[in-house]
């Protein structure tokens, strides 16, 4: 089991971001978290990524206990793609990925193939600040390909992507799942691709309903 949450509660300034989540996620599965703004989608992903702390309840992600485990080690095994990337605006695509790979001890030789895989080879020497929003999304995906995390956490990954970008992303998800990784995607609506066979999780009021 990659994820196990039992009555998981996350509080922020006295407000419950998650209000008792029970959830189990199997390895190499695609899980799509839908719900309205404020329902808790991003909060759930941040908890699974070790970015927010569990206030009460029980939980483990990739075998790391969310209450007593080493959340730093968890963050090294999980890949997060949020709304804003954490890349240096004045560095090129290549420089950002090489820097990040060296910082985490990942093979620098994987950078070129990852950039090619996400369709940014023609922009590899372009600074991040010159990329479009969709291209910055692709840069974030390239970094996850270099990192090869066990668990992919993707917060609204279809945002800023055109139809070609969405189709590319669906193919990439298929490859990631075939490689044995687990994926959790937040989205306002269910995925359009029928080939991916996702498990749909609906967030309502800080809780998960499995459909």
C-alpha positions as CSV (number, residue, x, y, z in Angstrom):
1,X,0.0,0.0,0.0
2,X,1.5,3.3,-1.1
3,X,-0.9,5.5,0.9
4,X,-2.9,4.8,4.0
5,X,-4.8,7.4,5.8
6,X,-7.2,6.8,8.8
7,X,-9.3,9.7,10.0
8,X,-6.6,12.1,8.9
9,X,-7.1,15.7,10.0
10,X,-5.0,18.7,8.9
11,X,-5.6,22.0,10.7
12,X,-4.4,25.5,9.7
13,X,-5.0,28.4,12.1
14,X,-7.8,26.5,13.7
15,X,-9.5,25.7,10.4
16,X,-9.7,22.1,9.2
17,X,-8.2,21.7,5.7
18,X,-8.8,17.9,5.9
19,X,-11.5,16.8,8.3
20,X,-11.1,13.1,8.7
21,X,-9.9,11.4,5.5
22,X,-9.9,7.6,5.2
23,X,-8.0,6.6,2.1
24,X,-5.9,3.7,0.7
25,X,-4.0,3.9,-2.6
26,X,-2.4,0.9,-4.3
27,X,0.9,0.9,-6.1
28,X,1.0,1.7,-9.8
29,X,-2.6,3.2,-9.7
30,X,-3.9,6.4,-11.1
31,X,-6.1,8.3,-8.7
32,X,-7.9,11.5,-9.7
33,X,-9.1,13.8,-6.9
34,X,-11.9,16.1,-8.0
35,X,-13.9,18.7,-6.2
36,X,-14.8,22.4,-6.0
37,X,-12.3,25.0,-5.0
38,X,-11.7,24.8,-1.2
39,X,-12.8,21.2,-1.0
40,X,-9.3,20.1,0.1
41,X,-7.7,18.7,-3.1
42,X,-4.4,20.6,-2.8
43,X,-4.3,20.0,1.0
44,X,-4.6,16.3,0.4
45,X,-1.7,16.3,-2.0
46,X,0.4,18.5,0.3
47,X,-0.2,16.0,3.1
48,X,0.8,13.1,0.9
49,X,4.0,14.9,-0.1
50,X,5.1,15.7,3.4
51,X,4.5,19.4,2.8
52,X,1.8,19.7,5.5
53,X,1.7,18.0,8.8
54,X,-0.9,15.6,10.1
55,X,-2.7,17.1,13.0
56,X,-4.5,13.9,14.2
57,X,-5.4,10.5,12.9
58,X,-3.0,8.0,11.3
59,X,-1.2,8.0,8.0
60,X,1.7,6.6,6.0
61,X,3.0,7.3,2.5
62,X,5.5,5.0,0.8
63,X,6.0,3.4,4.2
64,X,6.9,6.7,6.0
65,X,4.7,7.4,9.1
66,X,3.2,10.9,8.7
67,X,3.2,11.5,12.5
68,X,6.5,10.1,13.6
69,X,8.5,9.4,10.4
70,X,11.2,11.3,8.6
71,X,9.2,13.7,6.3
72,X,12.4,14.9,4.7
73,X,13.1,11.4,3.4
74,X,9.4,11.2,2.3
75,X,9.9,14.4,0.2
76,X,12.8,12.8,-1.5
77,X,10.7,9.9,-2.7
78,X,7.7,11.8,-3.8
79,X,7.5,14.1,-6.8
80,X,5.3,17.3,-6.5
81,X,4.1,19.4,-9.4
82,X,2.2,22.4,-8.1
83,X,0.7,25.5,-9.7
84,X,4.1,27.3,-9.6
85,X,7.4,25.6,-10.3
86,X,10.4,26.2,-8.1
87,X,12.8,26.9,-10.9
88,X,15.2,29.8,-11.2
89,X,13.8,32.3,-13.6
90,X,17.2,33.4,-15.0
91,X,18.5,29.9,-15.6
92,X,17.8,28.0,-18.7
93,X,15.8,24.8,-18.9
94,X,19.0,22.8,-19.1
95,X,20.7,24.7,-16.2
96,X,17.7,24.3,-13.9
97,X,17.4,20.6,-14.5
98,X,21.1,19.9,-14.1
99,X,21.3,22.0,-10.9
100,X,18.3,20.2,-9.4
101,X,19.6,16.8,-10.5
102,X,22.9,17.4,-8.8
103,X,21.3,18.7,-5.7
104,X,19.3,15.4,-5.3
105,X,22.0,13.1,-6.6
106,X,20.1,12.1,-9.7
107,X,21.9,11.3,-13.0
108,X,22.6,14.5,-15.0
109,X,22.7,12.3,-18.1
110,X,18.9,11.9,-17.8
111,X,18.3,15.6,-18.4
112,X,18.5,15.6,-22.2
113,X,16.2,12.6,-22.6
114,X,13.6,14.1,-20.2
115,X,13.6,17.4,-22.0
116,X,13.1,15.5,-25.3
117,X,10.3,13.4,-23.8
118,X,8.3,16.5,-22.8
119,X,8.9,18.3,-26.1
120,X,11.2,21.1,-24.9
121,X,14.4,20.3,-26.8
122,X,14.0,23.4,-28.9
123,X,13.8,25.5,-25.7
124,X,16.5,23.7,-23.7
125,X,18.8,26.8,-23.6
126,X,15.9,29.3,-23.0
127,X,15.6,30.9,-19.6
128,X,12.6,29.8,-17.5
129,X,11.2,33.4,-17.4
130,X,10.9,33.2,-21.2
131,X,8.8,30.1,-21.2
132,X,5.0,30.1,-21.6
133,X,2.9,28.8,-18.7
134,X,2.4,25.5,-20.6
135,X,6.1,25.2,-21.2
136,X,6.8,25.7,-17.5
137,X,4.4,22.9,-16.8
138,X,6.4,20.7,-19.2
139,X,9.6,21.7,-17.4
140,X,8.1,20.5,-14.2
141,X,7.2,17.2,-15.7
142,X,10.8,16.9,-17.1
143,X,12.1,17.3,-13.6
144,X,9.8,14.5,-12.3
145,X,11.1,12.3,-15.1
146,X,14.7,13.0,-13.9
147,X,13.8,12.4,-10.3
148,X,11.8,9.2,-10.9
149,X,9.7,9.4,-7.8
150,X,7.7,6.5,-6.4
151,X,4.6,8.7,-6.0
152,X,3.7,11.5,-8.4
153,X,1.5,14.3,-6.9
154,X,0.2,16.5,-9.7
155,X,-1.9,19.6,-8.7
156,X,-4.1,20.7,-11.6
157,X,-1.5,19.5,-14.2
158,X,-3.8,20.2,-17.2
159,X,-3.9,23.9,-16.4
160,X,-2.3,26.1,-19.1
161,X,-2.0,23.1,-21.5
162,X,-3.6,23.2,-24.9
163,X,-5.2,20.1,-26.5
164,X,-1.9,18.8,-27.8
165,X,-0.4,19.3,-24.3
166,X,-3.2,17.4,-22.7
167,X,-2.9,14.5,-25.1
168,X,0.9,14.4,-24.5
169,X,0.3,14.4,-20.7
170,X,-2.2,11.5,-21.0
171,X,0.5,9.5,-22.8
172,X,3.1,10.4,-20.2
173,X,0.8,9.3,-17.4
174,X,0.4,5.9,-19.2
175,X,4.2,5.5,-19.4
176,X,4.7,6.5,-15.7
177,X,2.1,4.0,-14.5
178,X,3.5,1.2,-16.7
179,X,6.9,1.9,-15.0
180,X,5.4,1.1,-11.6
181,X,4.9,4.6,-10.2
182,X,1.8,5.7,-8.4
183,X,0.0,8.9,-9.5
184,X,-2.4,11.2,-7.7
185,X,-3.9,14.0,-9.8
186,X,-6.1,16.8,-8.6
187,X,-8.5,18.2,-11.2
188,X,-11.8,20.1,-11.3
189,X,-13.3,17.4,-13.5
190,X,-12.6,13.7,-14.2
191,X,-9.9,13.0,-16.8
192,X,-11.1,12.9,-20.4
193,X,-9.0,9.9,-21.5
194,X,-10.8,6.6,-21.3
195,X,-7.5,4.7,-21.8
196,X,-6.1,5.5,-18.3
197,X,-8.9,3.9,-16.2
198,X,-8.4,6.2,-13.2
199,X,-9.9,5.7,-9.8
200,X,-12.0,8.8,-9.0
201,X,-11.8,10.4,-5.5
202,X,-14.2,13.2,-4.8
203,X,-13.3,15.8,-2.2
204,X,-16.2,17.3,-0.3
205,X,-15.7,19.4,2.8
206,X,-12.2,18.1,3.5
207,X,-13.2,14.5,3.2
208,X,-12.8,11.9,0.4
209,X,-15.6,10.0,-1.3
210,X,-14.5,7.1,-3.5
211,X,-16.6,6.7,-6.7
